[in-house]
Amino acid sequence: MSAEPFTRGNQPWQPHLPENATVKLIGLGGVGSIVARYLATFLASLGGTARIVLIDGDTYEFSNANRMIFANCGNKATVLRDELIARLADSPLVFQAIEDYVTSENIHRLIRDGDIVLLTVDNHATRKLVNDHCASLDQCCLVSGGNDGVGKDAAGRVRRGTYGNVQIYLRESGVDRTPTLTRHHPEIANPADKLPTAQSCTELIASAPQILFANLTVAACMLNTFWLHLCGGLTYAELSFDIAEGLMRPIATLGFVEKHYQSLLL
């Protein structure tokens, strides 16, 4: 999990991915499908060996084409895996697809100590489940991002769909280096929604519409956060934005996060 030294100012920052790292991307919808393609391209550019595991129990249908790009219909993880294998055949990356939603029964198998996890789901119940499991690990990096849908959310509040945020939860040697996803977010700590596996077919189909460009912004913010972490230059644990207001800012610039990265250089 250690990062290479970085230089501020006009010097380029150099990302470092641990050899044979495992990066797991959970949720391959409007945000995750974007993250998957750029994540794979970025990791391939680093030239090292890594395993990318795509996890989603949902299927892509033509009715999703207004905010997702898939070559074929079918399970999202499998369709994306096949696309990335064909496009990056000359890279040392290994791709795996898991056609499952994350549940309390399989999470110990899906997320293991030392994994890098990018979480792009659309429900707080899954965020809490993944967060709580990562909190039990000795070492992990969890980057979670999402944006509001248009209309009423699970708590009945009306959203316009332009707001989103990204959180990064770092845990090293059994110690939290940044806050958990739930620490400052009661809506995640006490989710009003349910896991996809606990929803009826009607509930799964009736998901709130999302704005494509908010999806793009979340994906970019997640990848930027991941890149900064690999460069050893991350100084925030959460980032928020609103595309209608033209705003993007850290919720809080955490000095102890920067001190943690600087300590890796000693």
C-alpha positions in Angstrom: 0.0 0.0 0.0 3.0 2.3 0.3 3.4 5.0 -2.3 6.4 6.4 -4.2 7.7 9.8 -3.3 6.1 12.7 -5.0 7.2 16.3 -5.8 4.9 19.3 -5.6 5.2 22.2 -7.9 5.9 21.8 -11.6 7.4 18.3 -11.4 5.3 15.3 -12.5 3.9 13.0 -9.9 4.7 9.3 -10.4 2.0 6.8 -9.5 3.2 3.4 -8.1 1.0 0.4 -8.0 2.3 -2.5 -5.9 3.4 -5.5 -7.9 0.7 -8.1 -8.5 -1.9 -5.8 -7.0 -5.6 -6.8 -7.1 -8.1 -4.1 -7.9 -11.7 -4.9 -7.5 -14.5 -2.8 -9.1 -17.9 -3.4 -7.6 -20.9 -2.0 -9.5 -20.7 -1.6 -13.3 -23.6 0.7 -14.0 -23.6 4.3 -15.2 -20.5 5.2 -13.1 -18.7 1.8 -12.8 -18.7 1.1 -16.6 -16.9 4.4 -17.1 -14.4 3.8 -14.3 -13.7 0.2 -15.6 -12.5 1.4 -19.0 -10.3 4.2 -17.8 -9.0 2.3 -14.8 -7.9 -0.6 -17.1 -6.3 1.8 -19.6 -4.4 3.6 -16.8 -3.2 0.4 -15.1 -2.0 -1.0 -18.5 0.0 2.2 -19.0 2.0 1.5 -15.8 3.3 -1.7 -17.4 3.2 -3.8 -14.3 1.2 -6.9 -13.5 -2.1 -6.5 -11.8 -5.5 -8.3 -11.6 -8.7 -6.4 -12.2 -11.8 -8.1 -10.9 -15.2 -6.8 -12.2 -18.1 -7.6 -9.8 -21.8 -7.1 -10.6 -24.9 -9.3 -10.6 -26.9 -7.0 -12.9 -27.4 -7.3 -16.7 -27.1 -4.7 -19.4 -30.2 -4.2 -21.5 -30.8 -1.9 -24.5 -33.1 0.2 -22.2 -29.9 1.3 -20.3 -28.3 2.8 -23.4 -29.2 6.4 -22.5 -26.4 6.4 -19.8 -24.2 3.3 -20.4 -22.1 2.0 -23.3 -21.9 -1.8 -23.6 -21.0 -3.8 -26.7 -23.6 -6.5 -26.0 -26.4 -7.4 -23.7 -25.7 -9.7 -20.8 -24.1 -9.6 -17.4 -22.3 -6.3 -17.0 -19.1 -7.8 -15.5 -18.8 -10.5 -18.2 -19.5 -8.1 -21.1 -17.0 -5.5 -19.8 -14.3 -8.2 -19.1 -14.6 -9.5 -22.7 -14.3 -6.0 -24.1 -11.3 -5.1 -22.0 -9.5 -8.4 -22.7 -9.8 -7.7 -26.5 -8.8 -4.1 -26.2 -5.8 -4.6 -23.9 -4.6 -8.1 -25.1 -1.0 -7.0 -25.2 -0.9 -5.7 -21.5 0.1 -7.9 -18.5 -3.2 -7.2 -16.9 -5.5 -10.2 -15.9 -9.2 -9.7 -16.0 -11.8 -11.6 -14.1 -15.6 -11.3 -14.0 -17.8 -12.2 -11.0 -21.5 -12.3 -11.8 -22.7 -11.6 -8.3 -24.0 -8.8 -6.1 -22.1 -8.3 -2.9 -23.9 -9.9 0.1 -23.0 -10.7 3.7 -22.6 -14.3 2.6 -20.0 -13.8 -0.1 -18.2 -10.6 0.9 -15.4 -12.5 2.8 -14.7 -14.2 -0.5 -15.0 -11.2 -2.7 -12.9 -8.7 -0.7 -9.7 -9.8 1.0 -6.9 -8.3 3.0 -4.7 -6.0 0.8 -7.3 -5.5 -1.9 -7.9 -2.2 -3.6 -11.6 -1.7 -4.0 -13.4 0.8 -6.1 -17.1 0.9 -5.1 -19.6 2.4 -7.6 -22.9 1.1 -6.4 -26.2 3.1 -6.1 -27.3 2.1 -2.7 -26.2 2.8 0.8 -26.9 -0.7 2.1 -24.0 -2.1 -0.1 -21.8 0.8 0.9 -22.3 0.0 4.6 -21.7 -3.7 4.0 -18.4 -3.1 2.2 -17.3 -0.4 4.6 -17.9 -2.6 7.7 -16.1 -5.5 6.1 -13.1 -3.4 5.1 -13.0 -2.1 8.7 -12.3 -5.7 9.8 -9.3 -6.1 7.5 -5.7 -5.4 8.4 -5.0 -3.5 5.2 -7.2 -2.1 2.4 -7.9 0.9 0.2 -11.6 1.6 -0.5 -12.6 4.4 -2.9 -16.4 4.9 -3.0 -18.3 7.3 -5.3 -21.8 8.1 -6.2 -24.3 10.8 -7.3 -27.9 11.6 -6.6 -30.6 10.3 -8.9 -33.3 12.7 -10.2 -36.4 12.6 -8.0 -37.1 11.1 -4.6 -34.3 9.2 -2.9 -34.8 6.2 -0.5 -35.6 8.6 2.4 -38.2 10.5 0.3 -36.2 13.6 -0.3 -36.4 15.1 -3.8 -33.0 15.4 -5.5 -32.1 17.2 -8.7 -29.3 14.7 -9.6 -26.4 17.2 -9.9 -24.6 16.4 -6.6 -22.1 13.7 -5.9 -19.2 12.7 -3.7 -16.2 10.5 -3.4 -14.8 9.0 -0.2 -11.5 7.1 0.3 -11.1 4.8 3.3 -7.5 3.7 4.0 -6.6 1.1 6.5 -3.0 0.0 7.2 -1.7 -2.4 9.8 -5.1 -2.6 11.4 -5.4 1.2 11.9 -7.8 3.6 10.1 -5.8 6.2 8.2 -8.9 8.0 7.1 -12.5 8.0 8.4 -14.8 5.2 7.5 -17.6 5.8 5.0 -20.1 5.8 7.8 -18.3 8.1 10.3 -19.7 11.4 8.9 -22.6 9.9 6.9 -25.5 8.7 8.9 -27.4 7.9 5.7 -24.7 5.2 5.1 -24.5 4.1 8.7 -28.3 3.6 8.8 -29.3 3.0 5.2 -32.9 3.5 4.2 -32.5 1.3 1.2 -31.8 -2.4 0.7 -29.2 -4.6 -0.9 -30.1 -5.5 -4.5 -30.6 -9.1 -3.5 -33.2 -8.0 -1.0 -35.2 -6.0 -3.5 -38.1 -7.2 -5.6 -38.0 -7.1 -9.4 -40.2 -4.0 -9.3 -37.8 -2.2 -7.0 -34.8 -3.1 -9.1 -36.4 -1.8 -12.3 -37.7 1.4 -10.6 -34.2 2.9 -9.9 -34.1 6.7 -10.1 -32.8 8.2 -13.4 -29.4 9.7 -13.3 -27.7 12.5 -15.2 -25.0 11.2 -17.5 -22.6 14.0 -16.9 -22.9 13.6 -13.1 -21.9 10.0 -13.7 -18.9 11.1 -15.7 -17.9 13.6 -12.9 -18.1 10.9 -10.2 -16.0 8.5 -12.3 -13.4 11.2 -12.9 -13.3 12.1 -9.2 -12.8 8.5 -8.2 -10.0 7.9 -10.6 -8.3 11.2 -9.6 -8.5 10.2 -6.0 -7.1 6.7 -6.8 -4.3 8.3 -8.8 -3.4 10.7 -6.0 -3.3 7.8 -3.6 -0.9 5.9 -5.8 1.3 9.1 -6.2 1.4 9.5 -2.4 -0.1 12.9 -2.7 -3.6 12.5 -1.3 -4.6 15.2 1.2 -8.3 14.6 1.5 -10.6 11.8 2.5 -13.8 13.1 0.8 -14.5 15.2 -2.2 -17.9 16.6 -3.2 -19.2 18.4 -6.3 -22.4 19.9 -7.8 -22.3 20.2 -11.6 -25.2 22.7 -11.6 -23.2 25.0 -9.3 -19.9 24.4 -11.0 -18.4 23.5 -7.7 -15.9 20.8 -6.6 -14.1 20.8 -3.2 -12.8 18.6 -0.5 -15.2 18.3 2.4 -12.2 18.7 4.7 -8.5 18.8 3.9 -7.1 16.4 6.4 -3.6 17.2 7.5 -3.1 13.8 9.1 -3.6 12.2 5.7 -0.8 14.2 4.2 1.4 13.5 7.2 0.7 9.7 6.7 2.0 9.9 3.1 5.0 11.9 4.1 5.9 9.4 6.8 6.1 6.7 4.1 9.1 8.6 2.6 11.1 8.4 5.8 
